[in-house]
Amino acid sequence: MSENSVRNALKELENAGLLTKEKVTDGPRHFYVYKVTFYRRPELEANEQRGDAIYFYNCIIDNGIWANLPLGAKAIYLFLRAEAKQDLDIYSKIEAIMTEEFYEPWEYPEYIRNRKWDICEASLTQISKAVRVDRSKIGAYLEALERFRLIERVDRWIKVYLRPGRFLKH
């Protein structure tokens, strides 16, 4: 894409309220930090301008993962990240961590900061509708995400990795 196309697309997202930017100055350098805003359906229907932010870790880009994903897989990953919730009981069972050790108020923030993944219970139909991807293509996109260890299907859940670059097996 040309630089102008990217600038125009960023401006369009900003005007739609889906993106915010902040100018940062670091000595002689000036650059923008962009933050993506996601809106849940009830908020959109109520015409409120709030959304939940998700963190998108640079390791996904730095490892070349993002560049190698098909567009549909990227949309699905972002949806799964936005829908995924941390569930202490499931996490401690799968990761073989004692649940009790995280119930102390001063230790809970460390669990949140250091956890590897969150859990998403969205069905394939829900995913298909949310990202507007043909239901027949969802399987291939999920396989691409699994191949790069961005997700892992476990029973009826999808483990959505937060910083998959740290856990890639080369």
C-alpha positions as protocol buffer text, in pm:
chain_id: "A"
residue {
  index: 1
  type: MET
  ca { x: 0 y: 0 z: 0 }
}
residue {
  index: 2
  type: SER
  ca { x: 109 y: 354 z: -52 }
}
residue {
  index: 3
  type: GLU
  ca { x: 182 y: 581 z: 242 }
}
residue {
  index: 4
  type: ASN
  ca { x: -118 y: 796 z: 150 }
}
residue {
  index: 5
  type: SER
  ca { x: -351 y: 495 z: 151 }
}
residue {
  index: 6
  type: VAL
  ca { x: -235 y: 404 z: 500 }
}
residue {
  index: 7
  type: ARG
  ca { x: -273 y: 763 z: 624 }
}
residue {
  index: 8
  type: ASN
  ca { x: -624 y: 784 z: 478 }
}
residue {
  index: 9
  type: ALA
  ca { x: -725 y: 451 z: 631 }
}
residue {
  index: 10
  type: LEU
  ca { x: -592 y: 556 z: 973 }
}
residue {
  index: 11
  type: LYS
  ca { x: -777 y: 888 z: 949 }
}
residue {
  index: 12
  type: GLU
  ca { x: -1099 y: 707 z: 853 }
}
residue {
  index: 13
  type: LEU
  ca { x: -1067 y: 475 z: 1154 }
}
residue {
  index: 14
  type: GLU
  ca { x: -996 y: 773 z: 1378 }
}
residue {
  index: 15
  type: ASN
  ca { x: -1299 y: 963 z: 1247 }
}
residue {
  index: 16
  type: ALA
  ca { x: -1517 y: 657 z: 1308 }
}
residue {
  index: 17
  type: GLY
  ca { x: -1402 y: 647 z: 1671 }
}
residue {
  index: 18
  type: LEU
  ca { x: -1235 y: 310 z: 1625 }
}
residue {
  index: 19
  type: LEU
  ca { x: -882 y: 440 z: 1667 }
}
residue {
  index: 20
  type: THR
  ca { x: -714 y: 706 z: 1877 }
}
residue {
  index: 21
  type: LYS
  ca { x: -367 y: 847 z: 1831 }
}
residue {
  index: 22
  type: GLU
  ca { x: -128 y: 1024 z: 2059 }
}
residue {
  index: 23
  type: LYS
  ca { x: 172 y: 1222 z: 1938 }
}
residue {
  index: 24
  type: VAL
  ca { x: 494 y: 1122 z: 2114 }
}
residue {
  index: 25
  type: THR
  ca { x: 817 y: 1320 z: 2107 }
}
residue {
  index: 26
  type: ASP
  ca { x: 1143 y: 1144 z: 2178 }
}
residue {
  index: 27
  type: GLY
  ca { x: 1423 y: 1397 z: 2136 }
}
residue {
  index: 28
  type: PRO
  ca { x: 1425 y: 1500 z: 1770 }
}
residue {
  index: 29
  type: ARG
  ca { x: 1185 y: 1219 z: 1672 }
}
residue {
  index: 30
  type: HIS
  ca { x: 809 y: 1260 z: 1655 }
}
residue {
  index: 31
  type: PHE
  ca { x: 571 y: 970 z: 1605 }
}
residue {
  index: 32
  type: TYR
  ca { x: 217 y: 857 z: 1685 }
}
residue {
  index: 33
  type: VAL
  ca { x: 103 y: 578 z: 1912 }
}
residue {
  index: 34
  type: TYR
  ca { x: -227 y: 432 z: 1792 }
}
residue {
  index: 35
  type: LYS
  ca { x: -482 y: 256 z: 2012 }
}
residue {
  index: 36
  type: VAL
  ca { x: -765 y: 50 z: 1866 }
}
residue {
  index: 37
  type: THR
  ca { x: -1108 y: 71 z: 2028 }
}
residue {
  index: 38
  type: PHE
  ca { x: -1349 y: -219 z: 2012 }
}
residue {
  index: 39
  type: TYR
  ca { x: -1720 y: -174 z: 2066 }
}
residue {
  index: 40
  type: ARG
  ca { x: -1961 y: -435 z: 2186 }
}
residue {
  index: 41
  type: ARG
  ca { x: -2301 y: -455 z: 2020 }
}
residue {
  index: 42
  type: PRO
  ca { x: -2509 y: -317 z: 2314 }
}
residue {
  index: 43
  type: GLU
  ca { x: -2281 y: -13 z: 2331 }
}
residue {
  index: 44
  type: LEU
  ca { x: -2315 y: 47 z: 1959 }
}
residue {
  index: 45
  type: GLU
  ca { x: -2691 y: 11 z: 1974 }
}
residue {
  index: 46
  type: ALA
  ca { x: -2704 y: 258 z: 2264 }
}
residue {
  index: 47
  type: ASN
  ca { x: -2483 y: 491 z: 2058 }
}
residue {
  index: 48
  type: GLU
  ca { x: -2231 y: 519 z: 2340 }
}
residue {
  index: 49
  type: GLN
  ca { x: -1872 y: 600 z: 2258 }
}
residue {
  index: 50
  type: ARG
  ca { x: -1707 y: 353 z: 2493 }
}
residue {
  index: 51
  type: GLY
  ca { x: -1521 y: 35 z: 2426 }
}
residue {
  index: 52
  type: ASP
  ca { x: -1289 y: -213 z: 2589 }
}
residue {
  index: 53
  type: ALA
  ca { x: -927 y: -191 z: 2492 }
}
residue {
  index: 54
  type: ILE
  ca { x: -721 y: -503 z: 2431 }
}
residue {
  index: 55
  type: TYR
  ca { x: -345 y: -516 z: 2433 }
}
residue {
  index: 56
  type: PHE
  ca { x: -182 y: -624 z: 2110 }
}
residue {
  index: 57
  type: TYR
  ca { x: 172 y: -729 z: 2187 }
}
residue {
  index: 58
  type: ASN
  ca { x: 453 y: -641 z: 1946 }
}
residue {
  index: 59
  type: CYS
  ca { x: 591 y: -996 z: 1955 }
}
residue {
  index: 60
  type: ILE
  ca { x: 314 y: -1098 z: 1713 }
}
residue {
  index: 61
  type: ILE
  ca { x: 450 y: -849 z: 1460 }
}
residue {
  index: 62
  type: ASP
  ca { x: 819 y: -884 z: 1550 }
}
residue {
  index: 63
  type: ASN
  ca { x: 812 y: -1262 z: 1493 }
}
residue {
  index: 64
  type: GLY
  ca { x: 658 y: -1212 z: 1148 }
}
residue {
  index: 65
  type: ILE
  ca { x: 341 y: -1393 z: 1252 }
}
residue {
  index: 66
  type: TRP
  ca { x: 98 y: -1113 z: 1165 }
}
residue {
  index: 67
  type: ALA
  ca { x: 243 y: -1066 z: 816 }
}
residue {
  index: 68
  type: ASN
  ca { x: 194 y: -1436 z: 738 }
}
residue {
  index: 69
  type: LEU
  ca { x: -170 y: -1458 z: 849 }
}
residue {
  index: 70
  type: PRO
  ca { x: -458 y: -1434 z: 603 }
}
residue {
  index: 71
  type: LEU
  ca { x: -684 y: -1132 z: 658 }
}
residue {
  index: 72
  type: GLY
  ca { x: -971 y: -1349 z: 785 }
}
residue {
  index: 73
  type: ALA
  ca { x: -744 y: -1507 z: 1048 }
}
residue {
  index: 74
  type: LYS
  ca { x: -636 y: -1161 z: 1164 }
}
residue {
  index: 75
  type: ALA
  ca { x: -997 y: -1052 z: 1203 }
}
residue {
  index: 76
  type: ILE
  ca { x: -1081 y: -1369 z: 1394 }
}
residue {
  index: 77
  type: TYR
  ca { x: -782 y: -1330 z: 1627 }
}
residue {
  index: 78
  type: LEU
  ca { x: -879 y: -973 z: 1713 }
}
residue {
  index: 79
  type: PHE
  ca { x: -1239 y: -1082 z: 1775 }
}
residue {
  index: 80
  type: LEU
  ca { x: -1126 y: -1372 z: 1995 }
}
residue {
  index: 81
  type: ARG
  ca { x: -897 y: -1141 z: 2194 }
}
residue {
  index: 82
  type: ALA
  ca { x: -1182 y: -893 z: 2244 }
}
residue {
  index: 83
  type: GLU
  ca { x: -1426 y: -1167 z: 2351 }
}
residue {
  index: 84
  type: ALA
  ca { x: -1186 y: -1378 z: 2559 }
}
residue {
  index: 85
  type: LYS
  ca { x: -1206 y: -1359 z: 2935 }
}
residue {
  index: 86
  type: GLN
  ca { x: -962 y: -1463 z: 3199 }
}
residue {
  index: 87
  type: ASP
  ca { x: -1102 y: -1749 z: 3405 }
}
residue {
  index: 88
  type: LEU
  ca { x: -889 y: -1821 z: 3709 }
}
residue {
  index: 89
  type: ASP
  ca { x: -1035 y: -2166 z: 3776 }
}
residue {
  index: 90
  type: ILE
  ca { x: -994 y: -2296 z: 3418 }
}
residue {
  index: 91
  type: TYR
  ca { x: -649 y: -2138 z: 3391 }
}
residue {
  index: 92
  type: SER
  ca { x: -525 y: -2291 z: 3715 }
}
residue {
  index: 93
  type: LYS
  ca { x: -663 y: -2634 z: 3621 }
}
residue {
  index: 94
  type: ILE
  ca { x: -503 y: -2637 z: 3274 }
}
residue {
  index: 95
  type: GLU
  ca { x: -175 y: -2477 z: 3385 }
}
residue {
  index: 96
  type: ALA
  ca { x: -162 y: -2692 z: 3704 }
}
residue {
  index: 97
  type: ILE
  ca { x: -141 y: -2385 z: 3928 }
}
residue {
  index: 98
  type: MET
  ca { x: -290 y: -2382 z: 4273 }
}
residue {
  index: 99
  type: THR
  ca { x: -595 y: -2155 z: 4253 }
}
residue {
  index: 100
  type: GLU
  ca { x: -571 y: -2050 z: 4617 }
}
residue {
  index: 101
  type: GLU
  ca { x: -237 y: -1876 z: 4569 }
}
residue {
  index: 102
  type: PHE
  ca { x: -397 y: -1616 z: 4340 }
}
residue {
  index: 103
  type: TYR
  ca { x: -687 y: -1528 z: 4566 }
}
residue {
  index: 104
  type: GLU
  ca { x: -468 y: -1304 z: 4778 }
}
residue {
  index: 105
  type: PRO
  ca { x: -538 y: -945 z: 4667 }
}
residue {
  index: 106
  type: TRP
  ca { x: -171 y: -851 z: 4636 }
}
residue {
  index: 107
  type: GLU
  ca { x: -93 y: -1153 z: 4413 }
}
residue {
  index: 108
  type: TYR
  ca { x: -385 y: -1123 z: 4172 }
}
residue {
  index: 109
  type: PRO
  ca { x: -229 y: -839 z: 3965 }
}
residue {
  index: 110
  type: GLU
  ca { x: 78 y: -1058 z: 3908 }
}
residue {
  index: 111
  type: TYR
  ca { x: -141 y: -1340 z: 3779 }
}
residue {
  index: 112
  type: ILE
  ca { x: -316 y: -1098 z: 3541 }
}
residue {
  index: 113
  type: ARG
  ca { x: 16 y: -957 z: 3417 }
}
residue {
  index: 114
  type: ASN
  ca { x: 187 y: -1295 z: 3371 }
}
residue {
  index: 115
  type: ARG
  ca { x: -90 y: -1516 z: 3239 }
}
residue {
  index: 116
  type: LYS
  ca { x: -27 y: -1672 z: 2899 }
}
residue {
  index: 117
  type: TRP
  ca { x: -382 y: -1685 z: 2764 }
}
residue {
  index: 118
  type: ASP
  ca { x: -748 y: -1606 z: 2812 }
}
residue {
  index: 119
  type: ILE
  ca { x: -1044 y: -1827 z: 2725 }
}
residue {
  index: 120
  type: CYS
  ca { x: -1309 y: -1765 z: 2461 }
}
residue {
  index: 121
  type: GLU
  ca { x: -1635 y: -1961 z: 2444 }
}
residue {
  index: 122
  type: ALA
  ca { x: -1771 y: -1813 z: 2120 }
}
residue {
  index: 123
  type: SER
  ca { x: -1916 y: -2066 z: 1877 }
}
residue {
  index: 124
  type: LEU
  ca { x: -1798 y: -2090 z: 1518 }
}
residue {
  index: 125
  type: THR
  ca { x: -2128 y: -1938 z: 1409 }
}
residue {
  index: 126
  type: GLN
  ca { x: -2082 y: -1643 z: 1646 }
}
residue {
  index: 127
  type: ILE
  ca { x: -1728 y: -1591 z: 1517 }
}
residue {
  index: 128
  type: SER
  ca { x: -1845 y: -1610 z: 1157 }
}
residue {
  index: 129
  type: LYS
  ca { x: -2119 y: -1351 z: 1211 }
}
residue {
  index: 130
  type: ALA
  ca { x: -1902 y: -1116 z: 1416 }
}
residue {
  index: 131
  type: VAL
  ca { x: -1615 y: -1095 z: 1168 }
}
residue {
  index: 132
  type: ARG
  ca { x: -1831 y: -1143 z: 858 }
}
residue {
  index: 133
  type: VAL
  ca { x: -1633 y: -1441 z: 735 }
}
residue {
  index: 134
  type: ASP
  ca { x: -1802 y: -1727 z: 552 }
}
residue {
  index: 135
  type: ARG
  ca { x: -1867 y: -2012 z: 800 }
}
residue {
  index: 136
  type: SER
  ca { x: -1700 y: -2263 z: 565 }
}
residue {
  index: 137
  type: LYS
  ca { x: -1367 y: -2074 z: 588 }
}
residue {
  index: 138
  type: ILE
  ca { x: -1353 y: -2045 z: 968 }
}
residue {
  index: 139
  type: GLY
  ca { x: -1178 y: -2383 z: 1008 }
}
residue {
  index: 140
  type: ALA
  ca { x: -889 y: -2288 z: 778 }
}
residue {
  index: 141
  type: TYR
  ca { x: -843 y: -1955 z: 954 }
}
residue {
  index: 142
  type: LEU
  ca { x: -845 y: -2120 z: 1298 }
}
residue {
  index: 143
  type: GLU
  ca { x: -585 y: -2370 z: 1175 }
}
residue {
  index: 144
  type: ALA
  ca { x: -362 y: -2081 z: 1064 }
}
residue {
  index: 145
  type: LEU
  ca { x: -398 y: -1924 z: 1408 }
}
residue {
  index: 146
  type: GLU
  ca { x: -315 y: -2258 z: 1574 }
}
residue {
  index: 147
  type: ARG
  ca { x: -13 y: -2309 z: 1350 }
}
residue {
  index: 148
  type: PHE
  ca { x: 134 y: -1982 z: 1478 }
}
residue {
  index: 149
  type: ARG
  ca { x: 28 y: -2058 z: 1838 }
}
residue {
  index: 150
  type: LEU
  ca { x: -205 y: -1762 z: 1859 }
}
residue {
  index: 151
  type: ILE
  ca { x: -486 y: -1993 z: 1971 }
}
residue {
  index: 152
  type: GLU
  ca { x: -540 y: -2348 z: 2086 }
}
residue {
  index: 153
  type: ARG
  ca { x: -871 y: -2532 z: 2086 }
}
residue {
  index: 154
  type: VAL
  ca { x: -942 y: -2713 z: 2411 }
}
residue {
  index: 155
  type: ASP
  ca { x: -1276 y: -2888 z: 2451 }
}
residue {
  index: 156
  type: ARG
  ca { x: -1544 y: -2627 z: 2380 }
}
residue {
  index: 157
  type: TRP
  ca { x: -1310 y: -2334 z: 2447 }
}
residue {
  index: 158
  type: ILE
  ca { x: -1047 y: -2151 z: 2253 }
}
residue {
  index: 159
  type: LYS
  ca { x: -734 y: -2054 z: 2442 }
}
residue {
  index: 160
  type: VAL
  ca { x: -633 y: -1715 z: 2302 }
}
residue {
  index: 161
  type: TYR
  ca { x: -265 y: -1647 z: 2362 }
}
residue {
  index: 162
  type: LEU
  ca { x: -176 y: -1294 z: 2474 }
}
residue {
  index: 163
  type: ARG
  ca { x: 195 y: -1299 z: 2392 }
}
residue {
  index: 164
  type: PRO
  ca { x: 239 y: -1604 z: 2170 }
}
residue {
  index: 165
  type: GLY
  ca { x: 590 y: -1506 z: 2061 }
}
residue {
  index: 166
  type: ARG
  ca { x: 717 y: -1595 z: 2408 }
}
residue {
  index: 167
  type: PHE
  ca { x: 573 y: -1945 z: 2379 }
}
residue {
  index: 168
  type: LEU
  ca { x: 651 y: -2036 z: 2018 }
}
residue {
  index: 169
  type: LYS
  ca { x: 836 y: -2362 z: 1964 }
}
residue {
  index: 170
  type: HIS
  ca { x: 1073 y: -2324 z: 1671 }
}
